[in-house]
Amino acid sequence: MPQPSQYWQRLAGKVAIVTGAGSQGDGVGTGKAMAYLFAREGARVCLVDLKRDRAEVTRSMIAEAGGEAFVCAADVTDGSACAQVVAQTVARYGRLDVLVNNVGFGAGGGRLETLPDELWDRVMAVNLKSAALMSKHAAPHLVAARGAFVHIASSAGLRAHGGAAYGPSKAALIALSRELAVMYGRDGVRSNTIAPGHLFTPLVEQFIDEPGRRRRRLIAPLGIEGDAWDVAAAALFLASDEARFITGVCLSVDGGVNEVAALAALERLEADAK
Ligand SMILES: NC(=O)c1ccc[n+]([C@@H]2O[C@H](COP(=O)([O-])OP(=O)(O)OC[C@H]3O[C@@H](n4cnc5c(N)ncnc54)[C@H](O)[C@@H]3O)[C@@H](O)[C@H]2O)c1
């Protein structure tokens, strides 16, 4: 698996919570990559996941690398579970500097009239409500530490991608981040969002074929797909004191896809097909 190449202890002394810190299968999703990189950079990390075994894999990776982390099995759509995650982290490590709201899932493609009401509610709960609940319980501790929120949205929160619930949930997450940036700015707390584009992660691996991956590369100005480490590198920067003057932004990590006009992307695909 790809590995980050340099370590500077950029989060030394800090404590972080990463939600969705496990990954499907053996690969590396964004939560696992962020938790691992944060720990390699000196943070002590609370690894939150619905599936304890997934987070345990991340904990083992971190322990093997000499880092410090513990697992909290919890459903972050449940407010009392979120309160417990925060309380356990602060009880164990004495402070909280960084909250990463990473959980999310992309269901509900197709036309709105075919979307079951329960699926709309579930997407909003996992992708948006979880971030509000975790942020609510983390906020007093982040204020005490002059810490940072980092939220993992999606390019689907910036441009329409064809899912009636996913895009709106991620757009609202970006808006939530902006509100937090303004609400807690005077407390020295920063809030920023990352909008990943086409990543090749264990989740995506299940439904994309090679022609689909090739199309993704063709429309990207950089000509490549991203992976979870690209998101982790951006999150590390936003979580660290290096970003002390940055708040309220949404950083696209997408190879430049968000900057391409639809017609230009189509022309690239058509030129390739000739
Ligand atoms: N993979 C991509 O290409 C891509 C692109 C854009 C945005 N994103 C966003 O990145 C984030 C992570 O994606 P990934 O591909 O790494 O996902 P993933 O499914 O590999 O990992 C997410 C983890 O979150 C856990 N989880 C799910 N619901 C939970 C809940 N209610 N409480 C606690 N844990 C829960 C899962 O068990 C899983 O281990 C998501 O927010 C996703 O929307 C991913």
The ligand as an ORCA input file, in Angstrom:
! r2SCAN-3c Opt
* xyz 0 1
  N     -13.782      7.225     -1.387
  C     -13.981      8.286     -2.158
  O     -13.703      8.295     -3.367
  C     -14.540      9.546     -1.541
  C     -14.728     10.661     -2.368
  C     -15.260     11.812     -1.792
  C     -15.571     11.836     -0.442
  N     -15.387     10.727      0.322
  C     -15.759     10.809      1.733
  O     -14.683     10.332      2.541
  C     -15.210      9.746      3.720
  C     -14.651      8.352      3.947
  O     -14.787      7.587      2.785
  P     -14.064      6.172      2.654
  O     -14.149      5.778      1.217
  O     -12.746      6.212      3.311
  O     -15.140      5.270      3.482
  P     -15.008      3.833      4.187
  O     -16.377      3.249      4.050
  O     -13.837      3.029      3.696
  O     -14.735      4.177      5.717
  C     -15.698      4.792      6.498
  C     -15.750      4.119      7.884
  O     -16.787      4.782      8.611
  C     -17.463      3.813      9.395
  N     -18.812      4.305      9.692
  C     -19.861      4.379      8.834
  N     -20.942      4.867      9.485
  C     -20.571      5.102     10.763
  C     -21.249      5.595     11.918
  N     -22.530      5.938     11.868
  N     -20.555      5.714     13.077
  C     -19.238      5.378     13.133
  N     -18.546      4.883     12.063
  C     -19.211      4.744     10.899
  C     -17.475      2.552      8.548
  O     -17.627      1.388      9.376
  C     -16.115      2.620      7.854
  O     -15.129      1.856      8.527
  C     -16.736      9.761      3.576
  O     -17.262     10.885      4.239
  C     -16.940      9.903      2.086
  O     -18.173     10.500      1.766
  C     -14.871      9.586     -0.195
*
